[in-house]
Amino acid sequence: FEQLDVSSWEGGLQSPNPTFKGIECIMATEVVEHLPKDVLNTFAHILLGNHPPRLLLMTTPPFDFNEHFCAQAWGFPDPTGR
């Protein structure tokens, strides 16, 4: 077993945060679907360019949940017919 130090942070991603320098892992769970378009466009650059973690864990909801993602002819059809 290895010692694990965990911190939870809440805040804006539109500018670099010096606290994240040298961080080993960044977890962004269900974040991108809430970002305004101008922040979404810089999200990867700020997160990975300024705070390059060894690991990145990012989750998102299904593509049909977010207005920024359009339903295309891929994936699985919605069984409810919505």
N, C-alpha and C positions, 0 to 999 in steps of 0.2 A: 504494500500500500504506500501511496505517496501523500504527503501533506497537500491539501487543497485549500487555497484561499480564494474566496468568492466575494465579489462586491456587486451590488445591483445599482445601476445608474439610470436616472430618468432625466431627459432633457433634450434640447435641440441638437440636430445633426448637421445643421447648415454651416457650422464653423468648426474648425479644429478644437479639440479639447486636450490640453497638455497632460491631463491626468491619465489619458489612454496611452501615452508613449511607453513602448516596451511591453505592452499588454500581450499575454499569450493567446487568449481566446476572446472573441467578440461574439455574442449571441444576440441576434436581432429576430425576435419571434413575433410574427404578425405585425411588422412595422411598416413595410413599404406601402401597403395599401392605404395608410393614413397620411402619407407625406404629400404636401402640396406639390404641384408640378415643378416649380422652380427648385425645390429641395430635392425632389426625386431625381432630377437631372444631374445633381452633384453628389448624390448619396454615395455611390461607389468610389468616386474620386476622394471625397473627404474621408470616408471610412477606411478604405484600403490604401490610399495614397499617403495620408497623414498618420494613420495608426495601423501599419501593416502587422496584423496579428499572425501568429503561427497557424491558428485555426479560426475559421469563420463558420458559424452555424446560423443559417438564415432560413426561416420558414415563411410561407405565404399561404393565404387561402386559395381556393380554386379560382381559375382565371375568370369565371363568370361572376365572381363576387365584387370585382373592382371595375369601376368605370374606365380606368386607364388600360385595362386589358380587354381586348375584344374577343367575343366567342368566334372561333374559326372552325373550319371543318376538320378539327382534330380533337382528340380526347374521347370521352365517353358521353353518349347522349344522356340527358337528364331523364330518369325514369318517371318523374312526376309530370313531365311535359311542360314545365315552366320555361 
